[in-house]
């Protein structure tokens, strides 16, 4: 296994998440004996870098509260964890627990890498408080292998000052596609545009919810047939094409914008509306306290239902773990109110449980977090063992249409054929 950029943390992080982390070396997978000299069982969890602060703080608290298990956290850059986990599975040197991007759970279930925790999951008093979409991503053949841990949902952000200047109600964003077009036209004035998006990528997170709200989907229920060539998906792309090329309510160059370029266009006032995630909400609230903005659910089709992309992390126990019972005890702990509220919500992360949104930190900003709770409740993601392989054909197709090289129908017809080849 190639050398990891790992930081095995036997934790020195303060509860406030501000103290520095001491780096140390050690066993990064499951040990053969799993026992330290002091008699404690060692359990290892691998996490993505973006989850470092809350999870390592949870590890510290858990280790202090009991004397039978020592949990160690290994942190990987977001782009490396998947490769390292695949290598670990091959070598048999797996961690006991992994916090992984939820869209990858179907793949790991397809290779029987995750442990069946159906019985433990069903025994949770709060199992019905999880996002149904995230729960389904962790399932295979009716059994539960991964559990919602740290959600990330997509919602619309809008500039309240721009709304006021355009004569729009700043207390709410556009609710339907018709309102989105109308608002965007009224907001395209005084040197700024009504809407911006990341045309160069992120279509899964920001654009696909428009397809879902119109009754469409990326894949058939069995995951073998791409549905982008169906009217519901084509109509969503036609909406974006109208915004871009008929009404001209988007910035020049938007069809190749990166995520950061689109976000910057919104923050700078160049554009009045955009779709981002809950992590941006916390950043805006803490780093741009004078920015007057609102959030709303992503506009639905006029006859459709609201939708949101359900990203973020699921937590799972590896099937090769030798310490499943001890691992589950820690999993249950990090799903508790003590962690989900005091370490997640307090620091701007969404709890995986909707029953924990009523907390002192979110209640102070209820106008924002009430919307995020609604988004979590309607969130979803297409379930596929080859999820990431679908992304580029989708990006290419949307760009082809939005750059005027193909109609929405032709662009998505070609993408559907390409994705069908990938699936089969």
Buried (B, 14 or more C-beta within 10 A) or exposed (E): EEEBEBBBBBBEBEEEBEEEBEEEEEBBBBBEEBEEEEEBBBBBBBBBBBBBBBBBBBBBBBBEEEEEBBBBBBBBEEEBBBEBBBBBBEEEBBBBBBBBBBBBBBBBBEEEBBBBBEEBBEEBEBBEBBBBBBBBBBBBEEBBBBBBBBBBBBBBBBBBEBBEBBEBEBEBBBBBBEBBBBBBBBBBEEEBBBBBBBBBBBBBBBBBBBBBBBBBBBBEEEBEBBBBBBEBBBBBBBBBBBBBBEBBBBBEEBBEBEBEBBBBBBBEBBBBBBBBBBBBBBBBBEEEEEBEBBBBBBBBBEEBEBBBBBBBBBBBBBBBBBBBEBBBBBBEBBBBBBBBBBBBBBBBBBBBBBEBBEBEBBEEBEEBBBBBBBBBBBBBBBBBBBBEEBBBBBBBBBBBBBBEEBBBBBBBBBBBEBBBEEBE
